[in-house]
Amino acid sequence: MSEEDRIARRAFYRKYIVSRTDGSSRVGGKHEHCAYFVLDWEHDPFAVPAARAYADACESKYPALASDLRLNADRHAVRWAMLEKGASRER
């Protein structure tokens, strides 16, 4: 089994250690025991639709965040489309 196949078969698991820049994830902080979900714009083509879905969900309460997410998603969608177009030419 290839490494790519092994990765594809994994379920949700702890892969990253995330800490908040404001320090609130330190011991005793408000966010000490919070769990985070990380999106990788550069390597994960599913990050774009995930960010767009989150933007839709949070827009009414956090419109600036929704806007920023959409801007990043659009920028990376173009990149992924270019990569896909290049890959289809090679086939």
LINUR-V141431 format. One record per helix or strand of 3 or more residues. SS is the DSSP state (helix for helix, strand for strand). FROM is the first residue (numbers start at 1). LEN is the number of residues. If there is no record, write none. Layout:
<<SS	FROM	LEN> <SS	FROM	LEN>>
//
This chain:
<<helix	3	7> <helix	46	13> <helix	63	28>>
//
